[in-house]
Amino acid sequence: MADEPNPSITKAASDLGSKLIAAMPPASVAAVKEVVDASLAGTLHDALVVESAALARLMATGGHREPMTRFLAAGGQTREAETARMDEIVWSLVRDRDPADATDGDDR
C-alpha cells in the first residue's frame, strides 16, 4: 500500500536522526526539549520566552563560537551553501565531532 511507511526507510531515517542528536551538545538537546515542551503546553508567547531564555543560557557559555567558526569556514553562510550544499556542510560538521566530546560548556 502506498500509504504505509516503508519500515527500512523509517529505520534508516530514525538512525540518522539519532546520530545527529547524539553529536549535539547535551545542553543544546535539553534546551530544544524544553522549548518544544513549552510550545506544546502554553501559548506562543510562553514558548518564545522560554526559547529566548534557553538561547541566552547557551550563548553565555561561549560553546557556540568554535562550531560557528567551522560552519562559516565551510562556506555555510553563502548563497551556494544555502541553496545547494547545506546538508553536506551540516553532516560534515557532525561527522567531524566526537559525540563523547559533545559539550557546549554546560555538563548538566
C-alpha positions, 0 to 999 in steps of 0.5 A: 500500500502506498500509504504505509511507511516503508519500515527500512526507510523509517529505520534508516531515517530514525538512525540518522536522526539519532546520530545527529542528536547524539553529536549535539551538545547535551545542553543544546538537546535539553534546551530544544526539549524544553522549548518544544515542551513549552510550545506544546503546553502554553501559548506562543508567547510562553514558548518564545520566552522560554526559547529566548531564555534557553538561547541566552543560557547557551550563548553565555557559555561561549560553546557556540563560537568554535562550531560557528567558526567551522560552519562559516569556514565551510562556506555555510553562510553563502548563497551556494551553501544555502541553496545547494550544499547545506546538508553536506556542510551540516553532516560534515560538521557532525561527522567531524565531532566526537559525540563523547566530546559533545559539550557546549560548556554546560555538563548538566 
